[in-house]
Amino acid sequence: MPDKDDQLERIQRLIEIMKANGLVEIEIRQADEKISLRRYEPQRGAREGLTVVPPVGSDAGAGLAGPEIAGTAADQAGTGEELVEIRSPLVGTFYATPSPDSEPYVEVGSQVEPQTVVCIIEAMKVMNEIKAETRGTIAEVLVSNGQAVEYGQVLFRVRPD
């Protein structure tokens, strides 16, 4: 059995790994030992953290970057329509379905609410449900099932209601 200093060091390393990878929860089991950590993450309002970028061709939004969700202008058929982007909050593997033989959480045309789960991102064997955090209709799905994703990568574009 490791001494208390070793255990404390191990826990501190796990916390650093969680921070570095944007993980909210981690659980490790070895033999009869179990470590379960969960970071506090304050609840955000559905519109908090959204940035709406002016339509393409405008310099007003140049250089803006958002957190997990950021608005963007769609360059589809020159409509200048503003879409909201759902971005990956961590590095991992994108899964569009809860299991290999299930239907996708959402598809183009699906209606979403702020608490709608749109996908799972697996990081270090932890399955993280990603929620829409906005209300609208899925306009684009930009990644495929099983694809590796980076922090901040756009996963979906949503046409707000």
C-alpha positions as CSV (number, residue, x, y, z in Angstrom):
1,M,0.0,0.0,0.0
2,P,1.5,3.4,-1.0
3,D,2.2,5.9,1.7
4,K,0.2,9.1,2.0
5,D,2.8,11.2,0.2
6,D,2.8,8.9,-2.8
7,Q,-1.0,8.9,-2.9
8,L,-1.1,12.7,-2.7
9,E,1.4,13.0,-5.5
10,R,-0.6,10.5,-7.6
11,I,-3.8,12.5,-7.0
12,Q,-2.1,15.8,-7.9
13,R,-0.8,14.3,-11.2
14,L,-4.3,13.1,-12.0
15,I,-5.7,16.6,-11.3
16,E,-3.1,18.1,-13.7
17,I,-4.0,15.5,-16.4
18,M,-7.7,16.5,-15.9
19,K,-6.9,20.2,-16.3
20,A,-4.6,19.7,-19.3
21,N,-7.3,17.7,-21.1
22,G,-10.4,19.5,-20.0
23,L,-11.8,16.5,-18.1
24,V,-14.5,17.1,-15.5
25,E,-14.4,13.6,-14.1
26,I,-12.0,10.7,-13.9
27,E,-12.1,7.3,-12.2
28,I,-9.2,4.8,-11.8
29,R,-9.4,1.3,-10.5
30,Q,-6.5,-0.9,-9.7
31,A,-6.9,-4.2,-7.8
32,D,-8.9,-3.2,-4.6
33,E,-8.0,0.5,-5.0
34,K,-10.3,3.1,-6.5
35,I,-9.7,6.8,-7.1
36,S,-12.6,9.0,-8.3
37,L,-12.1,12.7,-9.0
38,R,-14.7,15.3,-10.2
39,R,-13.9,18.9,-10.9
40,Y,-16.5,21.6,-10.1
41,E,-17.7,23.2,-13.2
42,P,-20.1,26.1,-12.7
43,Q,-23.4,26.0,-14.7
44,R,-23.5,28.4,-17.6
45,G,-26.6,29.9,-19.0
46,A,-27.7,28.7,-22.4
47,R,-26.5,31.9,-24.1
48,E,-23.5,32.7,-21.9
49,G,-20.3,32.1,-23.7
50,L,-21.8,32.6,-27.1
51,T,-20.1,35.0,-29.5
52,V,-21.9,36.0,-32.7
53,V,-19.5,36.8,-35.5
54,P,-20.7,39.2,-38.2
55,P,-21.3,37.7,-41.7
56,V,-18.4,36.7,-43.9
57,G,-16.8,39.7,-45.7
58,S,-17.1,41.9,-42.6
59,D,-13.9,42.7,-40.7
60,A,-15.8,43.4,-37.4
61,G,-15.3,39.9,-36.1
62,A,-11.7,39.2,-37.2
63,G,-9.6,37.3,-34.7
64,L,-12.4,36.3,-32.4
65,A,-12.2,32.8,-30.9
66,G,-14.8,31.2,-28.6
67,P,-14.8,28.7,-25.8
68,E,-16.9,25.6,-26.4
69,I,-19.6,27.4,-28.4
70,A,-19.1,30.3,-30.7
71,G,-21.3,31.9,-33.3
72,T,-20.1,32.1,-36.9
73,A,-21.4,33.3,-40.2
74,A,-22.2,30.6,-42.6
75,D,-20.8,30.9,-46.1
76,Q,-23.6,28.8,-47.6
77,A,-25.1,30.1,-50.8
78,G,-24.1,33.6,-49.8
79,T,-27.0,34.0,-47.4
80,G,-24.9,35.5,-44.6
81,E,-26.9,33.4,-42.2
82,E,-25.4,33.3,-38.7
83,L,-24.9,29.8,-37.2
84,V,-23.8,28.8,-33.8
85,E,-20.8,26.4,-33.6
86,I,-20.6,23.6,-31.1
87,R,-16.9,23.0,-30.4
88,S,-15.1,20.2,-28.7
89,P,-14.3,21.1,-25.1
90,L,-11.4,18.5,-25.0
91,V,-9.1,16.3,-27.0
92,G,-10.4,12.8,-27.7
93,T,-12.4,10.5,-29.9
94,F,-15.8,11.7,-31.3
95,Y,-18.7,9.3,-31.1
96,A,-22.0,10.3,-32.8
97,T,-23.9,7.3,-31.2
98,P,-24.1,5.9,-27.6
99,S,-23.2,2.5,-28.9
100,P,-22.1,1.0,-32.3
101,D,-25.6,-0.3,-33.2
102,S,-27.5,2.8,-32.1
103,E,-28.9,5.8,-34.0
104,P,-26.9,9.0,-33.8
105,Y,-27.7,11.5,-31.0
106,V,-28.4,14.2,-33.7
107,E,-28.3,14.6,-37.5
108,V,-28.7,17.5,-39.8
109,G,-32.2,18.7,-39.2
110,S,-32.4,17.6,-35.6
111,Q,-33.9,20.0,-33.1
112,V,-31.7,20.7,-30.1
113,E,-32.2,22.3,-26.7
114,P,-29.4,23.5,-24.4
115,Q,-29.4,20.2,-22.5
116,T,-29.6,17.9,-25.6
117,V,-26.7,15.5,-25.8
118,V,-25.2,15.8,-29.3
119,C,-22.3,13.4,-29.0
120,I,-19.8,11.7,-26.7
121,I,-16.1,12.5,-26.7
122,E,-13.9,9.8,-25.2
123,A,-10.7,10.9,-23.4
124,M,-8.6,8.5,-21.4
125,K,-11.3,5.9,-21.3
126,V,-13.8,8.4,-19.9
127,M,-17.0,9.0,-21.9
128,N,-17.9,12.7,-21.8
129,E,-21.4,13.7,-23.0
130,I,-21.4,16.9,-24.9
131,K,-24.5,19.0,-24.8
132,A,-25.8,21.5,-27.3
133,E,-25.8,24.5,-24.9
134,T,-28.0,26.3,-27.4
135,R,-31.5,26.0,-29.0
136,G,-32.0,25.4,-32.7
137,T,-31.7,23.0,-35.6
138,I,-28.5,21.1,-36.5
139,A,-27.4,22.6,-39.9
140,E,-24.0,20.8,-40.3
141,V,-22.2,17.8,-38.7
142,L,-18.5,18.4,-39.4
143,V,-16.9,15.2,-37.9
144,S,-17.5,11.5,-38.4
145,N,-18.0,8.8,-35.9
146,G,-14.7,7.5,-34.4
147,Q,-12.7,10.6,-35.6
148,A,-10.1,12.1,-33.3
149,V,-10.9,15.7,-32.4
150,E,-8.9,18.5,-31.0
151,Y,-9.8,21.0,-28.3
152,G,-11.9,23.8,-29.8
153,Q,-12.5,21.9,-33.1
154,V,-16.0,22.7,-34.5
155,L,-18.2,19.6,-34.3
156,F,-21.6,21.0,-35.3
157,R,-23.2,24.1,-36.6
158,V,-26.7,25.0,-35.4
159,R,-29.2,27.4,-36.9
160,P,-30.6,29.2,-33.8
161,D,-34.4,29.4,-33.3
